[in-house]
Amino acid sequence: MHAVKRVCMTLATIAVACLCHLPAAQAITVNPGQTLQVTFSESGPESVTCCTGAGGRAVDTLEFSESNVPAPPISAVATLYDGSTLLGTVDFSAFVFQTFGFTAPGSAYTFGSNGQVSDWNSLIAGNINGILDITFSSPIDVTIGLVGIGVGTSSNGFADATNQPTILKEAVLSATPLPPSWPLFAGGLGLVGLLAWWQRRKPSLAIA
């Protein structure tokens, strides 16, 4: 019998039951303009014996978690890639402990913030070159975990697939600086424009 994860919210806490796949991770400081890049992989093709996902897919739900020191909610955007191929994007609010993720169209799982992904081929085959890029609107010390992959069975529960993904690396990427040659190039364009303007002025000066 497959374990079914259920995510529930109470008035006092946000609790997650049976989050067996959250790695022991340390908080990472991320500032606005930086990207927290999480890479992950699977160990093989996915299947869930108890049920079939939306649209007949073997799996239809991929969930992550974030936790941070209590602070006002912070807006965040997570973008999922298979290598360089964009799969989906989700907006969520980072606040103490939250789950966010990606679901297939028609998935029964609707808890929290979920972006829609139509192409589940690499996730089902278990050969995804998983990259999750996350940006935050304010400075944050955050820990990202993997809740798991499976089939949505209810609004706040899903059945585990056979081969759960694993986080390989987490790294903070700074905004890409301009190459050193770009200011020189821009300055050259400005000089060319100035010369052209001067050439246009010469006839009018001669007439005057």
C-alpha positions as CSV (number, residue, x, y, z in Angstrom):
1,M,0.0,0.0,0.0
2,H,1.4,3.4,-1.0
3,A,1.9,6.0,1.6
4,V,-0.3,9.1,1.1
5,K,1.1,12.4,2.1
6,R,-1.4,14.8,3.5
7,V,-0.6,18.5,4.0
8,C,-2.9,20.2,6.6
9,M,-3.2,23.7,8.0
10,T,-4.4,24.5,11.6
11,L,-4.9,27.9,13.3
12,A,-1.6,27.6,15.1
13,T,0.8,25.7,12.8
14,I,1.3,24.4,9.3
15,A,2.0,20.7,9.7
16,V,3.2,18.2,7.1
17,A,2.7,14.5,7.8
18,C,5.2,11.8,6.6
19,L,7.5,14.2,4.7
20,C,10.0,11.3,4.3
21,H,12.0,12.9,1.5
22,L,13.0,16.2,3.0
23,P,16.8,16.3,3.2
24,A,18.8,17.6,6.1
25,A,19.6,21.0,4.7
26,Q,20.9,24.3,6.1
27,A,19.3,27.6,5.6
28,I,20.7,29.6,2.7
29,T,20.7,33.4,2.5
30,V,19.2,34.8,-0.7
31,N,19.0,38.5,-1.5
32,P,16.8,40.3,-4.1
33,G,18.5,40.1,-7.5
34,Q,19.9,36.6,-6.7
35,T,18.6,33.2,-7.7
36,L,18.5,30.2,-5.5
37,Q,19.1,27.3,-7.9
38,V,18.2,23.8,-6.7
39,T,19.2,20.8,-8.9
40,F,17.5,17.4,-8.5
41,S,17.2,14.1,-10.2
42,E,15.2,10.8,-10.1
43,S,16.5,7.3,-9.9
44,G,14.2,5.7,-12.5
45,P,10.8,5.5,-14.2
46,E,7.9,6.5,-12.0
47,S,4.7,4.5,-11.2
48,V,2.0,4.5,-8.5
49,T,0.2,1.1,-8.2
50,C,-2.8,2.5,-6.4
51,C,-3.9,5.0,-8.9
52,T,-3.4,6.9,-12.2
53,G,-2.7,10.6,-12.4
54,A,-4.6,13.2,-14.4
55,G,-4.8,12.5,-18.1
56,G,-3.7,8.9,-17.6
57,R,-0.2,10.1,-16.4
58,A,1.9,7.9,-14.1
59,V,2.4,10.9,-11.9
60,D,0.9,14.3,-11.8
61,T,2.2,16.1,-8.7
62,L,5.7,17.4,-7.7
63,E,5.9,19.2,-4.4
64,F,8.6,21.2,-2.6
65,S,8.7,22.9,0.8
66,E,10.3,26.1,2.1
67,S,11.0,27.1,5.7
68,N,12.4,30.2,7.1
69,V,12.8,32.3,10.2
70,P,9.4,33.8,11.1
71,A,9.1,37.1,9.2
72,P,6.4,38.9,7.2
73,P,5.4,36.9,4.1
74,I,7.9,37.3,1.2
75,S,6.8,37.0,-2.4
76,A,8.7,34.3,-4.4
77,V,8.7,32.8,-7.9
78,A,9.9,29.3,-8.6
79,T,10.7,28.2,-12.2
80,L,11.0,24.5,-13.1
81,Y,13.3,23.3,-15.9
82,D,14.4,20.1,-17.5
83,G,17.9,21.2,-18.4
84,S,17.3,24.3,-20.5
85,T,13.6,23.4,-21.2
86,L,11.1,25.5,-19.3
87,L,8.4,23.3,-17.7
88,G,6.4,25.6,-15.5
89,T,6.4,28.6,-13.1
90,V,4.7,29.1,-9.7
91,D,4.3,32.2,-7.6
92,F,4.1,31.6,-3.8
93,S,4.5,33.3,-0.5
94,A,7.5,32.3,1.7
95,F,6.3,32.4,5.3
96,V,7.5,30.2,8.2
97,F,6.7,26.9,6.4
98,Q,5.0,26.5,3.1
99,T,4.6,23.9,0.3
100,F,4.7,24.8,-3.4
101,G,5.0,22.8,-6.5
102,F,3.7,21.8,-9.9
103,T,0.8,19.7,-11.0
104,A,-0.6,18.4,-14.3
105,P,-3.9,19.9,-15.6
106,G,-6.7,18.2,-13.8
107,S,-4.7,16.9,-10.8
108,A,-6.8,16.3,-7.7
109,Y,-4.0,18.0,-5.6
110,T,-4.8,21.6,-5.1
111,F,-3.3,22.5,-1.7
112,G,-1.1,25.6,-1.6
113,S,0.5,27.2,-4.6
114,N,1.0,25.1,-7.6
115,G,2.1,25.9,-11.1
116,Q,0.8,23.9,-14.1
117,V,3.0,21.6,-16.1
118,S,1.7,19.9,-19.2
119,D,4.9,18.0,-20.2
120,W,5.6,15.3,-17.7
121,N,7.6,13.0,-20.0
122,S,11.0,13.5,-18.3
123,L,9.4,13.3,-14.8
124,I,7.6,10.1,-15.6
125,A,10.6,8.6,-17.3
126,G,12.7,9.5,-14.3
127,N,15.5,11.1,-16.4
128,I,14.8,14.8,-15.7
129,N,17.8,17.1,-15.4
130,G,15.8,19.0,-12.7
131,I,16.6,22.6,-12.1
132,L,14.4,24.8,-9.9
133,D,15.2,28.5,-9.9
134,I,13.7,30.6,-7.1
135,T,13.8,34.3,-6.6
136,F,12.6,36.3,-3.6
137,S,11.4,39.9,-3.2
138,S,13.2,40.5,0.1
139,P,16.3,39.1,1.8
140,I,15.6,35.7,3.3
141,D,17.3,32.8,5.1
142,V,15.5,29.8,3.6
143,T,15.6,26.1,3.5
144,I,14.2,24.2,0.5
145,G,13.1,20.6,0.7
146,L,11.5,18.0,-1.6
147,V,8.1,16.8,-0.4
148,G,7.9,14.2,-3.2
149,I,6.4,13.2,-6.5
150,G,3.3,11.1,-7.0
151,V,-0.4,11.2,-7.9
152,G,-2.8,13.6,-6.4
153,T,-5.5,11.7,-4.4
154,S,-7.3,14.6,-2.8
155,S,-7.0,18.4,-2.4
156,N,-4.2,18.0,0.1
157,G,-2.9,14.5,-0.4
158,F,-1.0,12.5,-3.0
159,A,0.3,8.9,-3.2
160,D,4.1,8.4,-3.4
161,A,5.6,7.2,-6.7
162,T,8.2,4.4,-6.7
163,N,11.4,6.5,-7.3
164,Q,11.4,9.7,-5.3
165,P,13.6,12.6,-6.5
166,T,16.7,13.7,-4.7
167,I,18.2,17.2,-4.3
168,L,21.7,17.2,-5.6
169,K,22.8,20.8,-5.0
170,E,21.7,24.2,-3.9
171,A,23.5,27.3,-5.0
172,V,22.9,31.1,-4.9
173,L,23.5,32.7,-8.3
174,S,24.1,36.4,-8.5
175,A,22.7,38.7,-11.2
176,T,24.9,38.4,-14.3
177,P,27.1,41.5,-14.5
178,L,27.6,43.3,-17.8
179,P,30.7,42.1,-19.7
180,P,33.6,44.6,-19.4
181,S,33.5,45.3,-23.2
182,W,29.9,46.6,-23.1
183,P,30.6,50.0,-21.6
184,L,33.3,50.5,-24.3
185,F,30.8,49.4,-27.0
186,A,28.2,51.8,-25.7
187,G,30.7,54.6,-25.5
188,G,31.8,53.9,-29.1
189,L,28.2,54.2,-30.3
190,G,27.8,57.5,-28.5
191,L,30.9,58.9,-30.2
192,V,29.7,57.8,-33.7
193,G,26.3,59.5,-33.0
194,L,28.1,62.7,-31.9
195,L,30.2,62.7,-35.1
196,A,27.1,62.2,-37.2
197,W,25.4,65.1,-35.4
198,W,28.4,67.3,-36.0
199,Q,28.5,66.5,-39.7
200,R,24.8,67.5,-40.0
201,R,25.5,70.8,-38.3
202,K,28.4,71.9,-40.5
203,P,26.3,73.0,-43.5
204,S,24.1,75.1,-41.4
205,L,27.1,76.7,-39.7
206,A,28.6,77.6,-43.1
207,I,25.4,79.3,-44.2
208,A,25.2,81.3,-41.1
